[in-house]
Amino acid sequence: MGSRRCGGASLDHALWFHRTFRADEWFLYDSASPSASRARGLANGRMFTRDGRHIASAVQEGLLRRVGA
């Protein structure tokens, strides 16, 4: 991403909080990319507290293209 030959953008993103939690405590962010094609990618993420409570979910669609081919 640090190259001048590539350009990227976040096309759409959302974050849902399911439960209260302390942001200054440890949590796990588990992510996966179920789809990527034609310069677009989709990413899903889930956040868990140390004791395993599912506290938030995230989804993001991104675009990555070569600049000036």
Helices and strands as residue ranges (DSSP letters): E 6-17, E 27-37, E 40-49, E 54-66
